[in-house]
Every structure is written in structure tokens, then in C-alpha cells.
């Protein structure tokens, strides 16, 4: 009888640990996905921020006047 009870406890602890590990792995995957999204957004926003500057520089490099009325 004690062997059966002890086995049930061990299995219960093992299952609980497996569920905990699965939850941790799921959380790590979600965090990695969020981090990828943040980095993708950061690069997109940086490109948008630098786009007008590049247009202005290319206009100045060719000796033309920059249209300062547009931003």
C-alpha cells in the first residue's frame, strides 16, 4: 500500500513539474516573439525617421534646392 501511495505522489509531482516546464517554455516563446516584433518595429520606425533626411541629402548632393515646405 505505501508503495502505491508514494508512486502516486511521485507521479503527481512529476506531472506538476511537466506542466510548469511547459508553461515556462510557452512564456519564453511568447517573449521571443514580442522581442522580434519590437526589433522589427524599431527598424521600421528608424527607416521612416531617416527617410526624409536621405531625400534631403540626395537633393543637396545634386546641387538642387530642398523643398522645405514639405516634411
Number of C-alpha atoms within 10 A of each C-alpha: 6 7 8 9 10 11 12 12 12 12 12 12 12 12 12 12 12 12 12 12 12 12 12 12 12 12 12 12 12 12 12 12 12 12 12 12 12 12 12 12 12 12 12 12 12 11 12 11 11 11 11 13 12 12 12 15 11 13 14 12 10 8 8 10 10 13 9 7 5 6 6
